[in-house]
Amino acid sequence: MLRGTIRDHGTQQRRAFLRFFACEEDLSHESPDTPLPEAVTSGKEPFLIIGAIAGG
């Protein structure tokens, strides 16, 4: 359902302006291959994907 939303179709790179949070930490700059924290994989903590909003 999210195919093409998080990664660009052509480059397979993460789309800009998406932020990834887990366990009160910003994981946005981590490698996509970095394993998620155990608390997320076990279902104890949520994994949040948030579209950043720019402007002033």
HTML snippet that shows the backbone in 3Dmol.js (N, CA, C, O; Angstrom):
<script src="https://3Dmol.org/build/3Dmol-min.js"></script>
<div id="view" style="width:600px;height:400px;position:relative"></div>
<script>
const pdb = `
ATOM      1  N   MET A   1       0.809  -1.183   0.000  1.00  0.00           N
ATOM      2  CA  MET A   1       0.000   0.000   0.000  1.00  0.00           C
ATOM      3  C   MET A   1       0.862   1.259   0.000  1.00  0.00           C
ATOM      4  O   MET A   1       0.482   2.269  -0.593  1.00  0.00           O
ATOM      5  N   LEU A   2       2.008   1.207   0.654  1.00  0.00           N
ATOM      6  CA  LEU A   2       2.868   2.381   0.718  1.00  0.00           C
ATOM      7  C   LEU A   2       3.930   2.410  -0.382  1.00  0.00           C
ATOM      8  O   LEU A   2       4.752   3.325  -0.414  1.00  0.00           O
ATOM      9  N   ARG A   3       3.928   1.439  -1.273  1.00  0.00           N
ATOM     10  CA  ARG A   3       4.931   1.386  -2.324  1.00  0.00           C
ATOM     11  C   ARG A   3       4.919   2.685  -3.123  1.00  0.00           C
ATOM     12  O   ARG A   3       3.864   3.126  -3.578  1.00  0.00           O
ATOM     13  N   GLY A   4       6.073   3.289  -3.291  1.00  0.00           N
ATOM     14  CA  GLY A   4       6.182   4.545  -4.014  1.00  0.00           C
ATOM     15  C   GLY A   4       5.944   5.758  -3.146  1.00  0.00           C
ATOM     16  O   GLY A   4       6.147   6.889  -3.588  1.00  0.00           O
ATOM     17  N   THR A   5       5.519   5.540  -1.922  1.00  0.00           N
ATOM     18  CA  THR A   5       5.267   6.652  -1.016  1.00  0.00           C
ATOM     19  C   THR A   5       6.517   6.973  -0.209  1.00  0.00           C
ATOM     20  O   THR A   5       6.856   8.142  -0.027  1.00  0.00           O
ATOM     21  N   ILE A   6       7.194   5.955   0.268  1.00  0.00           N
ATOM     22  CA  ILE A   6       8.375   6.150   1.096  1.00  0.00           C
ATOM     23  C   ILE A   6       9.643   6.204   0.246  1.00  0.00           C
ATOM     24  O   ILE A   6      10.576   6.936   0.576  1.00  0.00           O
ATOM     25  N   ARG A   7       9.686   5.443  -0.834  1.00  0.00           N
ATOM     26  CA  ARG A   7      10.854   5.426  -1.726  1.00  0.00           C
ATOM     27  C   ARG A   7      10.454   5.860  -3.130  1.00  0.00           C
ATOM     28  O   ARG A   7       9.344   5.593  -3.591  1.00  0.00           O
ATOM     29  N   ASP A   8      11.377   6.530  -3.791  1.00  0.00           N
ATOM     30  CA  ASP A   8      11.177   6.942  -5.171  1.00  0.00           C
ATOM     31  C   ASP A   8      11.132   5.705  -6.063  1.00  0.00           C
ATOM     32  O   ASP A   8      11.920   4.779  -5.869  1.00  0.00           O
ATOM     33  N   HIS A   9      10.226   5.674  -7.034  1.00  0.00           N
ATOM     34  CA  HIS A   9      10.090   4.505  -7.912  1.00  0.00           C
ATOM     35  C   HIS A   9      11.366   4.206  -8.682  1.00  0.00           C
ATOM     36  O   HIS A   9      11.778   3.050  -8.783  1.00  0.00           O
ATOM     37  N   GLY A  10      11.989   5.235  -9.223  1.00  0.00           N
ATOM     38  CA  GLY A  10      13.157   5.028 -10.079  1.00  0.00           C
ATOM     39  C   GLY A  10      14.445   4.768  -9.325  1.00  0.00           C
ATOM     40  O   GLY A  10      15.170   3.824  -9.638  1.00  0.00           O
ATOM     41  N   THR A  11      14.737   5.594  -8.336  1.00  0.00           N
ATOM     42  CA  THR A  11      16.018   5.500  -7.641  1.00  0.00           C
ATOM     43  C   THR A  11      15.997   4.586  -6.431  1.00  0.00           C
ATOM     44  O   THR A  11      17.053   4.155  -5.966  1.00  0.00           O
ATOM     45  N   GLN A  12      14.818   4.283  -5.914  1.00  0.00           N
ATOM     46  CA  GLN A  12      14.643   3.482  -4.701  1.00  0.00           C
ATOM     47  C   GLN A  12      15.220   4.172  -3.460  1.00  0.00           C
ATOM     48  O   GLN A  12      15.395   3.536  -2.421  1.00  0.00           O
ATOM     49  N   GLN A  13      15.515   5.472  -3.567  1.00  0.00           N
ATOM     50  CA  GLN A  13      15.990   6.245  -2.429  1.00  0.00           C
ATOM     51  C   GLN A  13      14.796   6.731  -1.618  1.00  0.00           C
ATOM     52  O   GLN A  13      13.708   6.929  -2.160  1.00  0.00           O
ATOM     53  N   ARG A  14      15.004   6.923  -0.314  1.00  0.00           N
ATOM     54  CA  ARG A  14      13.937   7.483   0.517  1.00  0.00           C
ATOM     55  C   ARG A  14      13.551   8.851  -0.009  1.00  0.00           C
ATOM     56  O   ARG A  14      14.403   9.636  -0.425  1.00  0.00           O
ATOM     57  N   ARG A  15      12.275   9.125   0.015  1.00  0.00           N
ATOM     58  CA  ARG A  15      11.805  10.436  -0.422  1.00  0.00           C
ATOM     59  C   ARG A  15      12.200  11.490   0.600  1.00  0.00           C
ATOM     60  O   ARG A  15      12.288  11.228   1.800  1.00  0.00           O
ATOM     61  N   ALA A  16      12.431  12.683   0.086  1.00  0.00           N
ATOM     62  CA  ALA A  16      12.766  13.809   0.965  1.00  0.00           C
ATOM     63  C   ALA A  16      11.539  14.187   1.796  1.00  0.00           C
ATOM     64  O   ALA A  16      10.405  13.901   1.413  1.00  0.00           O
ATOM     65  N   PHE A  17      11.776  14.816   2.904  1.00  0.00           N
ATOM     66  CA  PHE A  17      10.735  15.341   3.785  1.00  0.00           C
ATOM     67  C   PHE A  17       9.919  14.275   4.504  1.00  0.00           C
ATOM     68  O   PHE A  17       8.805  14.549   4.951  1.00  0.00           O
ATOM     69  N   LEU A  18      10.455  13.066   4.620  1.00  0.00           N
ATOM     70  CA  LEU A  18       9.848  12.054   5.482  1.00  0.00           C
ATOM     71  C   LEU A  18      10.745  11.875   6.686  1.00  0.00           C
ATOM     72  O   LEU A  18      11.967  11.810   6.554  1.00  0.00           O
ATOM     73  N   ARG A  19      10.147  11.794   7.849  1.00  0.00           N
ATOM     74  CA  ARG A  19      10.890  11.616   9.090  1.00  0.00           C
ATOM     75  C   ARG A  19      10.462  10.297   9.720  1.00  0.00           C
ATOM     76  O   ARG A  19       9.293   9.917   9.649  1.00  0.00           O
ATOM     77  N   PHE A  20      11.420   9.598  10.341  1.00  0.00           N
ATOM     78  CA  PHE A  20      11.188   8.297  10.949  1.00  0.00           C
ATOM     79  C   PHE A  20      11.558   8.377  12.428  1.00  0.00           C
ATOM     80  O   PHE A  20      12.672   8.768  12.775  1.00  0.00           O
ATOM     81  N   PHE A  21      10.616   8.006  13.296  1.00  0.00           N
ATOM     82  CA  PHE A  21      10.842   8.080  14.733  1.00  0.00           C
ATOM     83  C   PHE A  21      10.497   6.752  15.394  1.00  0.00           C
ATOM     84  O   PHE A  21       9.541   6.078  15.008  1.00  0.00           O
ATOM     85  N   ALA A  22      11.301   6.385  16.407  1.00  0.00           N
ATOM     86  CA  ALA A  22      11.030   5.203  17.231  1.00  0.00           C
ATOM     87  C   ALA A  22      11.723   5.393  18.564  1.00  0.00           C
ATOM     88  O   ALA A  22      12.845   5.896  18.623  1.00  0.00           O
ATOM     89  N   CYS A  23      11.065   4.998  19.619  1.00  0.00           N
ATOM     90  CA  CYS A  23      11.636   5.056  20.967  1.00  0.00           C
ATOM     91  C   CYS A  23      12.159   6.458  21.293  1.00  0.00           C
ATOM     92  O   CYS A  23      13.241   6.615  21.860  1.00  0.00           O
ATOM     93  N   GLU A  24      11.378   7.461  20.926  1.00  0.00           N
ATOM     94  CA  GLU A  24      11.708   8.861  21.184  1.00  0.00           C
ATOM     95  C   GLU A  24      13.007   9.305  20.514  1.00  0.00           C
ATOM     96  O   GLU A  24      13.646  10.249  20.979  1.00  0.00           O
ATOM     97  N   GLU A  25      13.405   8.640  19.431  1.00  0.00           N
ATOM     98  CA  GLU A  25      14.610   8.990  18.692  1.00  0.00           C
ATOM     99  C   GLU A  25      14.274   9.228  17.233  1.00  0.00           C
ATOM    100  O   GLU A  25      13.402   8.567  16.669  1.00  0.00           O
ATOM    101  N   ASP A  26      14.976  10.184  16.623  1.00  0.00           N
ATOM    102  CA  ASP A  26      14.826  10.473  15.201  1.00  0.00           C
ATOM    103  C   ASP A  26      15.744   9.522  14.439  1.00  0.00           C
ATOM    104  O   ASP A  26      16.966   9.615  14.554  1.00  0.00           O
ATOM    105  N   LEU A  27      15.172   8.620  13.673  1.00  0.00           N
ATOM    106  CA  LEU A  27      15.941   7.638  12.911  1.00  0.00           C
ATOM    107  C   LEU A  27      16.039   8.021  11.437  1.00  0.00           C
ATOM    108  O   LEU A  27      16.436   7.200  10.610  1.00  0.00           O
ATOM    109  N   SER A  28      15.685   9.244  11.108  1.00  0.00           N
ATOM    110  CA  SER A  28      15.605   9.688   9.723  1.00  0.00           C
ATOM    111  C   SER A  28      16.934   9.606   8.973  1.00  0.00           C
ATOM    112  O   SER A  28      16.945   9.392   7.761  1.00  0.00           O
ATOM    113  N   HIS A  29      18.037   9.772   9.670  1.00  0.00           N
ATOM    114  CA  HIS A  29      19.332   9.786   9.001  1.00  0.00           C
ATOM    115  C   HIS A  29      20.072   8.456   9.126  1.00  0.00           C
ATOM    116  O   HIS A  29      21.217   8.332   8.692  1.00  0.00           O
ATOM    117  N   GLU A  30      19.422   7.482   9.711  1.00  0.00           N
ATOM    118  CA  GLU A  30      20.010   6.142   9.793  1.00  0.00           C
ATOM    119  C   GLU A  30      19.916   5.466   8.421  1.00  0.00           C
ATOM    120  O   GLU A  30      19.055   5.808   7.611  1.00  0.00           O
ATOM    121  N   SER A  31      20.784   4.532   8.177  1.00  0.00           N
ATOM    122  CA  SER A  31      20.727   3.753   6.946  1.00  0.00           C
ATOM    123  C   SER A  31      19.413   2.965   6.908  1.00  0.00           C
ATOM    124  O   SER A  31      18.954   2.482   7.943  1.00  0.00           O
ATOM    125  N   PRO A  32      18.805   2.830   5.722  1.00  0.00           N
ATOM    126  CA  PRO A  32      17.579   2.027   5.636  1.00  0.00           C
ATOM    127  C   PRO A  32      17.794   0.566   6.047  1.00  0.00           C
ATOM    128  O   PRO A  32      16.833  -0.140   6.352  1.00  0.00           O
ATOM    129  N   ASP A  33      19.035   0.120   6.056  1.00  0.00           N
ATOM    130  CA  ASP A  33      19.349  -1.257   6.429  1.00  0.00           C
ATOM    131  C   ASP A  33      19.560  -1.437   7.931  1.00  0.00           C
ATOM    132  O   ASP A  33      19.717  -2.563   8.402  1.00  0.00           O
ATOM    133  N   THR A  34      19.566  -0.338   8.683  1.00  0.00           N
ATOM    134  CA  THR A  34      19.748  -0.416  10.130  1.00  0.00           C
ATOM    135  C   THR A  34      18.527  -1.098  10.752  1.00  0.00           C
ATOM    136  O   THR A  34      17.396  -0.688  10.491  1.00  0.00           O
ATOM    137  N   PRO A  35      18.740  -2.124  11.565  1.00  0.00           N
ATOM    138  CA  PRO A  35      17.597  -2.798  12.200  1.00  0.00           C
ATOM    139  C   PRO A  35      16.840  -1.843  13.127  1.00  0.00           C
ATOM    140  O   PRO A  35      17.431  -0.957  13.745  1.00  0.00           O
ATOM    141  N   LEU A  36      15.538  -2.040  13.209  1.00  0.00           N
ATOM    142  CA  LEU A  36      14.721  -1.247  14.125  1.00  0.00           C
ATOM    143  C   LEU A  36      14.993  -1.690  15.559  1.00  0.00           C
ATOM    144  O   LEU A  36      15.383  -2.834  15.794  1.00  0.00           O
ATOM    145  N   PRO A  37      14.788  -0.785  16.517  1.00  0.00           N
ATOM    146  CA  PRO A  37      14.978  -1.169  17.919  1.00  0.00           C
ATOM    147  C   PRO A  37      14.076  -2.341  18.306  1.00  0.00           C
ATOM    148  O   PRO A  37      12.989  -2.511  17.753  1.00  0.00           O
ATOM    149  N   GLU A  38      14.535  -3.131  19.245  1.00  0.00           N
ATOM    150  CA  GLU A  38      13.796  -4.321  19.677  1.00  0.00           C
ATOM    151  C   GLU A  38      12.401  -3.965  20.180  1.00  0.00           C
ATOM    152  O   GLU A  38      11.453  -4.725  19.980  1.00  0.00           O
ATOM    153  N   ALA A  39      12.275  -2.825  20.824  1.00  0.00           N
ATOM    154  CA  ALA A  39      10.961  -2.418  21.343  1.00  0.00           C
ATOM    155  C   ALA A  39       9.951  -2.215  20.215  1.00  0.00           C
ATOM    156  O   ALA A  39       8.755  -2.432  20.408  1.00  0.00           O
ATOM    157  N   VAL A  40      10.420  -1.805  19.054  1.00  0.00           N
ATOM    158  CA  VAL A  40       9.525  -1.626  17.896  1.00  0.00           C
ATOM    159  C   VAL A  40       9.175  -2.976  17.285  1.00  0.00           C
ATOM    160  O   VAL A  40       8.011  -3.248  16.992  1.00  0.00           O
ATOM    161  N   THR A  41      10.176  -3.815  17.094  1.00  0.00           N
ATOM    162  CA  THR A  41       9.915  -5.117  16.467  1.00  0.00           C
ATOM    163  C   THR A  41       9.062  -6.023  17.337  1.00  0.00           C
ATOM    164  O   THR A  41       8.355  -6.893  16.828  1.00  0.00           O
ATOM    165  N   SER A  42       9.125  -5.821  18.657  1.00  0.00           N
ATOM    166  CA  SER A  42       8.308  -6.638  19.554  1.00  0.00           C
ATOM    167  C   SER A  42       6.893  -6.075  19.725  1.00  0.00           C
ATOM    168  O   SER A  42       6.021  -6.730  20.297  1.00  0.00           O
ATOM    169  N   GLY A  43       6.675  -4.855  19.225  1.00  0.00           N
ATOM    170  CA  GLY A  43       5.349  -4.255  19.310  1.00  0.00           C
ATOM    171  C   GLY A  43       5.123  -3.417  20.562  1.00  0.00           C
ATOM    172  O   GLY A  43       4.007  -2.954  20.799  1.00  0.00           O
ATOM    173  N   LYS A  44       6.152  -3.217  21.356  1.00  0.00           N
ATOM    174  CA  LYS A  44       6.011  -2.423  22.580  1.00  0.00           C
ATOM    175  C   LYS A  44       5.987  -0.927  22.295  1.00  0.00           C
ATOM    176  O   LYS A  44       5.347  -0.165  23.019  1.00  0.00           O
ATOM    177  N   GLU A  45       6.680  -0.506  21.245  1.00  0.00           N
ATOM    178  CA  GLU A  45       6.756   0.906  20.870  1.00  0.00           C
ATOM    179  C   GLU A  45       6.329   1.056  19.409  1.00  0.00           C
ATOM    180  O   GLU A  45       6.557   0.151  18.606  1.00  0.00           O
ATOM    181  N   PRO A  46       5.710   2.194  19.056  1.00  0.00           N
ATOM    182  CA  PRO A  46       5.317   2.415  17.663  1.00  0.00           C
ATOM    183  C   PRO A  46       6.496   2.887  16.816  1.00  0.00           C
ATOM    184  O   PRO A  46       7.475   3.427  17.332  1.00  0.00           O
ATOM    185  N   PHE A  47       6.385   2.675  15.523  1.00  0.00           N
ATOM    186  CA  PHE A  47       7.331   3.220  14.533  1.00  0.00           C
ATOM    187  C   PHE A  47       6.536   4.263  13.765  1.00  0.00           C
ATOM    188  O   PHE A  47       5.536   3.939  13.126  1.00  0.00           O
ATOM    189  N   LEU A  48       6.977   5.511  13.827  1.00  0.00           N
ATOM    190  CA  LEU A  48       6.232   6.614  13.226  1.00  0.00           C
ATOM    191  C   LEU A  48       6.917   7.102  11.968  1.00  0.00           C
ATOM    192  O   LEU A  48       8.129   7.317  11.950  1.00  0.00           O
ATOM    193  N   ILE A  49       6.132   7.278  10.911  1.00  0.00           N
ATOM    194  CA  ILE A  49       6.605   7.870   9.661  1.00  0.00           C
ATOM    195  C   ILE A  49       5.783   9.135   9.470  1.00  0.00           C
ATOM    196  O   ILE A  49       4.563   9.082   9.319  1.00  0.00           O
ATOM    197  N   ILE A  50       6.470  10.274   9.479  1.00  0.00           N
ATOM    198  CA  ILE A  50       5.773  11.543   9.460  1.00  0.00           C
ATOM    199  C   ILE A  50       6.278  12.386   8.309  1.00  0.00           C
ATOM    200  O   ILE A  50       7.486  12.515   8.110  1.00  0.00           O
ATOM    201  N   GLY A  51       5.368  12.953   7.559  1.00  0.00           N
ATOM    202  CA  GLY A  51       5.724  13.876   6.493  1.00  0.00           C
ATOM    203  C   GLY A  51       6.095  15.217   7.089  1.00  0.00           C
ATOM    204  O   GLY A  51       5.288  15.833   7.785  1.00  0.00           O
ATOM    205  N   ALA A  52       7.316  15.681   6.824  1.00  0.00           N
ATOM    206  CA  ALA A  52       7.768  16.962   7.363  1.00  0.00           C
ATOM    207  C   ALA A  52       7.030  18.086   6.641  1.00  0.00           C
ATOM    208  O   ALA A  52       6.680  17.975   5.466  1.00  0.00           O
ATOM    209  N   ILE A  53       6.808  19.155   7.370  1.00  0.00           N
ATOM    210  CA  ILE A  53       6.136  20.323   6.806  1.00  0.00           C
ATOM    211  C   ILE A  53       7.110  21.485   6.845  1.00  0.00           C
ATOM    212  O   ILE A  53       7.632  21.833   7.904  1.00  0.00           O
ATOM    213  N   ALA A  54       7.353  22.078   5.698  1.00  0.00           N
ATOM    214  CA  ALA A  54       8.259  23.215   5.607  1.00  0.00           C
ATOM    215  C   ALA A  54       7.454  24.501   5.449  1.00  0.00           C
ATOM    216  O   ALA A  54       6.317  24.487   4.976  1.00  0.00           O
ATOM    217  N   GLY A  55       8.040  25.562   5.836  1.00  0.00           N
ATOM    218  CA  GLY A  55       7.380  26.846   5.676  1.00  0.00           C
ATOM    219  C   GLY A  55       7.650  27.736   6.866  1.00  0.00           C
ATOM    220  O   GLY A  55       8.334  27.341   7.810  1.00  0.00           O
ATOM    221  N   GLY A  56       7.128  28.899   6.817  1.00  0.00           N
ATOM    222  CA  GLY A  56       7.441  29.814   7.895  1.00  0.00           C
ATOM    223  C   GLY A  56       6.349  30.691   8.268  1.00  0.00           C
ATOM    224  O   GLY A  56       6.497  31.512   9.172  1.00  0.00           O
TER     225      GLY A  56
END
`;
const viewer = $3Dmol.createViewer("view");
viewer.addModel(pdb, "pdb");
viewer.setStyle({}, {cartoon: {color: "spectrum"}});
viewer.zoomTo();
viewer.render();
</script>
